[in-house]
Amino acid sequence: MSTDKKTLENAKSMSIIVTKGTLDWAYPPFILATTAAAMDIKTTMFFTFYGLPLLNKKLNLKVNPLGNSAMEMPMMGMHMAMPNLVSAIPGVTAGVTTMMKNLIKKKGVASIDELREAAVDMEVKMIGCQMTMDLFEYSKDDMLEGIEVGGAATYLEVATKSDINLFI
């Protein structure tokens, strides 16, 4: 058995700090969390700052192309990048968001709502940062049912016992 396989078999818990709340940044933590949970890895997600709105009952996710030089969309048989200057034009964010949502649907990729529901079904523990909730004036009533609310100490209690810790 290879060392990598032994390491994976020994990984029994994972924590993820979720700090970004745009459509494109919501995918990595939810895909990793649900994949880990499917592999019987106990998974905790800690949502803080701009990642916290991913716990809102109703999502309003957008893609922000500004400053995203790696963003290339498949168009007309090639990959087209968007210059930063274009991102400043009113309506571009809405247009890019629509394009991304259409691409996600066309390619059969699960939506964030579906991934979030899968995470709940798989018993991924989701913690909303209390300080961020206070800072941005969210209440627990704004959030999905069943989430936990806690601070840095709550997260660190999980992280210090986790085999894998990720910051996204």
C-alpha positions in Angstrom: 0.0 0.0 0.0 1.4 3.4 -0.9 2.0 6.1 1.6 -0.7 8.4 0.0 -3.3 5.6 0.3 -2.5 5.0 3.9 -2.7 8.7 4.7 -6.1 9.0 3.0 -7.4 5.9 4.9 -6.2 7.5 8.1 -8.0 10.9 7.4 -11.1 10.8 9.5 -11.9 14.5 9.9 -11.6 17.7 7.9 -12.4 21.3 8.6 -12.9 24.1 6.0 -12.8 27.8 6.6 -15.2 29.4 4.0 -14.4 33.1 3.5 -15.7 33.8 0.0 -19.4 34.0 -1.0 -19.5 34.5 -4.8 -20.9 31.8 -7.1 -17.4 30.7 -8.3 -15.9 30.6 -4.8 -18.8 28.7 -3.3 -18.1 25.6 -5.3 -14.7 24.5 -3.9 -15.7 24.3 -0.2 -19.1 22.6 -0.9 -17.6 20.1 -3.4 -14.8 19.2 -1.1 -17.1 18.9 2.0 -19.6 16.7 0.3 -16.9 14.5 -1.3 -15.2 14.1 2.0 -18.5 13.3 3.7 -19.2 10.7 1.0 -15.9 9.2 1.9 -16.9 8.9 5.6 -14.6 11.8 6.6 -16.3 13.8 9.4 -16.5 17.3 7.9 -17.0 20.8 9.4 -17.4 24.0 7.5 -16.8 27.4 9.3 -18.4 30.3 7.4 -16.9 33.7 8.2 -16.8 37.2 6.6 -17.9 37.1 3.0 -18.5 33.3 3.1 -21.2 33.7 5.8 -24.0 34.6 3.3 -23.6 31.1 1.8 -25.6 30.0 4.9 -28.5 32.4 4.1 -31.8 30.7 3.6 -32.1 32.3 0.2 -28.9 32.6 -2.0 -28.3 35.4 -4.4 -24.9 34.3 -5.8 -23.0 36.3 -8.4 -19.7 36.0 -10.2 -17.5 39.1 -9.9 -15.1 39.2 -12.9 -13.2 42.3 -11.6 -9.6 41.3 -10.9 -10.1 37.7 -11.9 -7.5 37.4 -14.6 -7.8 33.6 -14.7 -11.5 33.8 -15.7 -11.8 32.5 -19.2 -15.2 31.4 -20.5 -15.6 28.9 -23.4 -17.1 31.0 -26.2 -17.1 30.5 -30.0 -14.9 27.4 -29.8 -12.2 29.0 -27.7 -11.6 30.4 -24.3 -12.0 34.2 -24.0 -10.6 36.2 -21.1 -12.3 39.4 -19.9 -10.2 42.5 -19.5 -10.5 44.2 -16.1 -11.8 47.4 -17.7 -14.8 45.7 -19.1 -15.7 44.5 -15.6 -16.4 48.1 -14.6 -19.2 48.5 -17.1 -22.6 48.4 -15.5 -24.4 45.1 -16.1 -21.3 43.1 -16.7 -21.4 41.2 -13.4 -25.1 40.3 -14.1 -24.2 39.1 -17.6 -21.2 37.1 -16.4 -23.3 35.6 -13.6 -26.0 34.5 -16.1 -23.4 33.1 -18.5 -21.8 31.1 -15.6 -25.2 29.8 -14.4 -26.1 28.7 -17.9 -22.8 27.0 -18.3 -23.2 25.2 -15.0 -26.7 24.0 -16.0 -25.6 23.0 -19.5 -22.7 20.9 -18.2 -24.9 19.2 -15.6 -23.0 20.6 -12.6 -24.9 20.6 -9.3 -26.1 24.0 -8.2 -24.9 25.5 -4.9 -28.4 24.9 -3.5 -28.1 21.2 -4.4 -24.6 20.9 -2.9 -25.7 22.7 0.2 -28.7 20.4 0.6 -26.4 17.4 0.0 -24.0 18.7 2.7 -27.0 18.9 5.2 -28.1 15.4 4.2 -24.6 14.0 4.7 -24.4 15.7 8.1 -21.6 18.1 7.3 -21.4 20.4 10.3 -21.8 24.0 9.3 -20.9 26.8 11.7 -21.7 30.4 11.1 -19.2 32.9 12.7 -20.9 34.8 15.5 -18.6 37.8 15.2 -19.4 38.1 11.5 -23.1 37.7 12.1 -22.9 40.5 14.6 -20.7 42.6 12.3 -22.9 42.3 9.3 -26.2 42.3 11.3 -27.4 38.8 10.4 -29.5 36.8 12.8 -29.8 33.0 13.1 -33.3 33.4 11.6 -31.6 34.5 8.3 -29.6 31.3 8.2 -30.4 27.7 7.2 -32.0 25.6 9.9 -29.7 23.3 11.8 -26.5 25.4 11.6 -24.4 26.0 14.6 -23.3 29.5 15.6 -19.8 29.9 17.1 -16.7 31.9 17.1 -13.0 31.3 16.5 -12.7 29.1 19.6 -15.5 26.9 18.3 -13.7 26.5 15.0 -10.3 25.9 16.6 -11.7 23.2 18.8 -12.7 21.3 15.6 -9.5 22.3 13.7 -7.1 21.1 16.4 -8.6 17.7 16.2 -8.9 17.5 12.4 -6.7 15.5 10.1 -7.2 18.0 7.2 -7.7 21.8 7.6 -8.4 23.9 4.5 -8.8 27.7 4.1 -10.9 28.7 1.1 
